[in-house]
Amino acid sequence: MTPDPMLFGLPAWAFILMISAVLSLVVTLVYKFATDQAVMKELKEQIKKYQQQMKEHKDNLQKMNEIQKKSMKLNMKLMKQNFKPMLITMVPFIIIFWWLRGIYEGVVVIPLSFHFPLSGLETGLGWIGFYIICSMIFTTVFRKALKVV
């Protein structure tokens, strides 16, 4: 087990937690201001209606395909809306993750008494696993708090 490197006087778990919160907030703000939230909300509502209609017409293949075609058009519009914020955040994320990997590769951030699936570490959760768990939580909280669709 590699010793826990300290950054800015913080243990690995605290630094990863802080980075996760900051990056989640930044991404949420970029999504809020780089997308048209009203359009996003309307598209998601329409897609949800189409999904409900597809469930209702699951026995009628022709009708279901017709509804699915409409739904696919809306999904493409939704993807276009999501593309701009993704491009804005991609390069900074690549740089930050490359830097974090250089520091925390092989470091057990959260020791566990069992093997965590998909982890190359036998004794715990590494930096990327801990980051993913934290960022899912922070992103959900920030999106709800800032009313991001």
Summary of the structure (lengths in Angstrom):
residues: 149
radius of gyration: 20.3
end to end distance: 41.5
largest distance: 63.0
contacts: 388
relative contact order: 0.18
helix: 71%
strand: 5%
